[in-house]
Amino acid sequence: MGGGRMQLSWLGILGLLLLCAGSASGQGRTDKPTLDPSSWSKGFRKLPAAVMTDPGELPRLEVVDSEKTKAKAEQQRAQVPLKHTHVSAKITEFVAEVEVRQTYENSATNPIEVLYVFPLPENSAVNHMHMQIGEREINAEIKKRDEARRTYEKAKKQGHTAALLEQERPNVFTQSVANIPPKSKIEVVVRYVQDLSYDAGWYEFVFPMVVGPRYMPGEALSGPQSGSGTRADTTRVPDASRISPPYVGQGTRSGHDISLEVVANAGQPLTDIDIPTHQVVKQTLSGGALKVALKDQA
């Protein structure tokens, strides 16, 4: 059998919905995950330390106006800075297992609700999500979308810390987080599996880093908006405000770093590997696997 070729890309570009809920005033606790990640490859989360680079226009958590209103220029919207993103991916033959860890910090002096818009590959399937708030770890449950939304809103009104992960488009997800305690750090972990695309002898792994601007046709709707994004809901895109996060300007550093590592084991010798978008460092591991990490560009 001939060797394989692989291309890796990190671009600035499911029916599953997961719900997290827990008391904001309760003592530290750890809930058992509904989805057991123990089937993941052994040692997947023990990859070597990563190198850092600035990712550019990654989305950020936004504080949501609880009344779902916009005061245009006077709209009050604070930012919860994204401090760090760490991506670990393991490629076995034609499937990638990916874990994304993002750390935020709430610098406000009061509990807040935030909305986080982020991209995932269209051919991926989320199989785990949990959130770390201070000493508390909250794991996800899979529910039907309407049921999960009702449960989330009820938990929010009762003062509980809750998180809701929803799919807006095949490659766009939103995550709502209610009642985040003041002066606390937040770590959001999402895991998904992805089939690699194949074209002309190349297998390709792509990790998207930004929800790109979209064309929003139709007339702007007046009244309460469905989200807190930069675009108004329209007659043809009634959820436009949910899928239009703010962006860092071109050429402006985002103020945070990303570390990304990929371990590829194609099941056959790799005759070539190409990374067209970033500078990387490569290391051959035992058994013929190859580890690729972003090169420090800071």
CORTA-V472548 format. One record per residue. N is the residue number from 0. RES is the residue in three letters. SS is DSSP state (a for helix, b for strand, c for the rest). PHI is phi in whole degrees, 0 to 359 (999 if undefined). D_LAST is the distance of its C-alpha to the last C-alpha in whole Angstrom. Layout:
N;RES;SS;PHI;D_LAST
N;RES;SS;PHI;D_LAST
This chain:
0;MET;c;999;41
1;GLY;c;286;39
2;GLY;c;286;35
3;GLY;b;255;33
4;ARG;b;235;30
5;MET;b;220;27
6;GLN;b;238;24
7;LEU;b;246;21
8;SER;b;222;19
9;TRP;b;238;17
10;LEU;b;260;18
11;GLY;c;278;17
12;ILE;c;269;21
13;LEU;c;999;35
14;GLY;c;349;38
15;LEU;c;271;36
16;LEU;c;220;36
17;LEU;b;239;35
18;LEU;b;236;36
19;CYS;b;239;35
20;ALA;b;208;38
21;GLY;b;189;38
22;SER;b;288;40
23;ALA;c;287;37
24;SER;c;258;40
25;GLY;c;285;40
26;GLN;c;284;39
27;GLY;c;304;37
28;ARG;c;205;37
29;THR;b;229;36
30;ASP;c;270;38
31;LYS;c;285;38
32;PRO;c;289;37
33;THR;c;294;39
34;LEU;c;260;37
35;ASP;c;278;37
36;PRO;a;277;34
37;SER;a;294;35
38;SER;a;283;36
39;TRP;c;295;32
40;SER;c;304;32
41;LYS;c;298;32
42;GLY;c;84;29
43;PHE;c;301;27
44;ARG;c;267;25
45;LYS;c;241;24
46;LEU;c;288;22
47;PRO;c;299;19
48;ALA;c;301;16
49;ALA;c;265;13
50;VAL;c;266;10
51;MET;c;245;7
52;THR;b;206;5
53;ASP;c;273;7
54;PRO;c;276;10
55;GLY;c;86;12
56;GLU;c;273;15
57;LEU;c;284;16
58;PRO;c;290;19
59;ARG;c;232;20
60;LEU;b;295;23
61;GLU;b;242;26
62;VAL;b;285;29
63;VAL;c;264;32
64;ASP;c;290;35
65;SER;c;296;38
66;GLU;c;270;40
67;LYS;c;58;39
68;THR;c;244;39
69;LYS;c;234;37
70;ALA;c;254;38
71;LYS;a;52;36
72;ALA;a;294;34
73;GLU;a;270;36
74;GLN;c;302;34
75;GLN;c;267;33
76;ARG;c;212;29
77;ALA;c;263;27
78;GLN;b;253;23
79;VAL;b;258;22
80;PRO;c;299;19
81;LEU;b;278;17
82;LYS;b;276;15
83;HIS;b;199;14
84;THR;b;235;15
85;HIS;b;237;16
86;VAL;b;242;18
87;SER;b;242;20
88;ALA;b;230;22
89;LYS;b;238;25
90;ILE;b;255;27
91;THR;b;240;31
92;GLU;c;55;33
93;PHE;c;246;32
94;VAL;b;234;31
95;ALA;b;248;28
96;GLU;b;255;27
97;VAL;b;234;24
98;GLU;b;238;23
99;VAL;b;244;21
100;ARG;b;246;20
101;GLN;b;235;19
102;THR;b;250;19
103;TYR;b;241;20
104;GLU;b;223;22
105;ASN;b;272;25
106;SER;c;268;25
107;ALA;c;289;29
108;THR;c;262;32
109;ASN;c;218;34
110;PRO;c;299;34
111;ILE;b;225;32
112;GLU;b;250;32
113;VAL;b;231;29
114;LEU;b;234;29
115;TYR;b;238;26
116;VAL;b;253;26
117;PHE;b;212;24
118;PRO;b;263;24
119;LEU;c;222;25
120;PRO;c;300;27
121;GLU;c;298;30
122;ASN;c;264;32
123;SER;b;255;30
124;ALA;b;224;32
125;VAL;b;289;31
126;ASN;b;234;33
127;HIS;b;195;31
128;MET;b;209;30
129;HIS;b;213;30
130;MET;b;228;28
131;GLN;b;250;28
132;ILE;b;237;29
133;GLY;c;64;29
134;GLU;c;267;31
135;ARG;b;262;33
136;GLU;b;244;32
137;ILE;b;243;33
138;ASN;b;258;34
139;ALA;c;271;35
140;GLU;b;236;38
141;ILE;b;267;39
142;LYS;c;223;42
143;LYS;c;296;43
144;ARG;a;304;41
145;ASP;a;296;44
146;GLU;a;296;45
147;ALA;a;296;41
148;ARG;a;297;41
149;ARG;a;297;44
150;THR;a;297;43
151;TYR;a;297;40
152;GLU;a;297;41
153;LYS;a;295;44
154;ALA;a;298;42
155;LYS;a;297;40
156;LYS;a;295;43
157;GLN;c;277;44
158;GLY;c;86;41
159;HIS;b;277;39
160;THR;b;281;36
161;ALA;b;217;35
162;ALA;b;224;33
163;LEU;b;228;34
164;LEU;b;251;32
165;GLU;b;232;34
166;GLN;b;266;33
167;GLU;b;264;33
168;ARG;b;218;33
169;PRO;c;305;33
170;ASN;c;236;29
171;VAL;b;229;28
172;PHE;b;239;29
173;THR;b;238;29
174;GLN;b;233;29
175;SER;b;261;31
176;VAL;b;228;31
177;ALA;b;254;34
178;ASN;b;57;35
179;ILE;b;285;31
180;PRO;c;298;32
181;PRO;c;291;31
182;LYS;c;56;28
183;SER;b;233;27
184;LYS;b;266;24
185;ILE;b;233;24
186;GLU;b;241;23
187;VAL;b;251;24
188;VAL;b;240;25
189;VAL;b;237;26
190;ARG;b;241;27
191;TYR;b;212;28
192;VAL;b;246;30
193;GLN;b;213;30
194;ASP;b;283;32
195;LEU;c;283;30
196;SER;b;282;31
197;TYR;b;229;33
198;ASP;b;206;33
199;ALA;c;52;35
200;GLY;c;88;34
201;TRP;b;246;31
202;TYR;b;262;29
203;GLU;b;237;26
204;PHE;b;247;24
205;VAL;b;236;22
206;PHE;b;245;20
207;PRO;b;283;20
208;MET;c;242;17
209;VAL;c;206;19
210;VAL;c;276;23
211;GLY;c;292;24
212;PRO;c;303;26
213;ARG;c;240;30
214;TYR;c;285;33
215;MET;c;244;35
216;PRO;c;288;39
217;GLY;c;102;42
218;GLU;c;273;43
219;ALA;b;296;41
220;LEU;c;269;43
221;SER;c;272;44
222;GLY;c;89;44
223;PRO;c;302;42
224;GLN;c;262;39
225;SER;c;283;38
226;GLY;c;213;34
227;SER;c;235;32
228;GLY;c;282;30
229;THR;c;273;29
230;ARG;c;247;32
231;ALA;c;278;36
232;ASP;c;299;38
233;THR;b;233;40
234;THR;c;295;44
235;ARG;c;258;42
236;VAL;c;231;39
237;PRO;c;292;40
238;ASP;c;244;37
239;ALA;a;304;34
240;SER;a;288;33
241;ARG;a;269;32
242;ILE;c;237;30
243;SER;c;228;28
244;PRO;c;290;25
245;PRO;c;289;23
246;TYR;c;232;20
247;VAL;c;281;17
248;GLY;c;297;18
249;GLN;c;300;17
250;GLY;c;84;14
251;THR;c;260;13
252;ARG;c;291;10
253;SER;c;282;12
254;GLY;c;88;11
255;HIS;c;220;10
256;ASP;b;242;9
257;ILE;b;233;11
258;SER;b;242;12
259;LEU;b;220;14
260;GLU;b;227;17
261;VAL;b;232;20
262;VAL;b;250;23
263;ALA;b;250;25
264;ASN;b;231;29
265;ALA;c;282;31
266;GLY;c;80;34
267;GLN;c;204;35
268;PRO;c;301;33
269;LEU;b;274;30
270;THR;b;279;31
271;ASP;b;198;28
272;ILE;b;220;24
273;ASP;b;231;22
274;ILE;c;237;19
275;PRO;c;280;19
276;THR;c;257;16
277;HIS;c;216;13
278;GLN;c;278;12
279;VAL;b;222;13
280;VAL;b;245;15
281;LYS;b;240;18
282;GLN;b;215;21
283;THR;b;276;25
284;LEU;c;259;26
285;SER;a;297;30
286;GLY;a;82;32
287;GLY;a;90;30
288;ALA;c;289;28
289;LEU;b;235;24
290;LYS;b;256;21
291;VAL;b;235;18
292;ALA;b;225;14
293;LEU;b;297;11
294;LYS;c;279;9
295;ASP;c;295;6
296;GLN;c;247;4
297;ALA;c;292;0
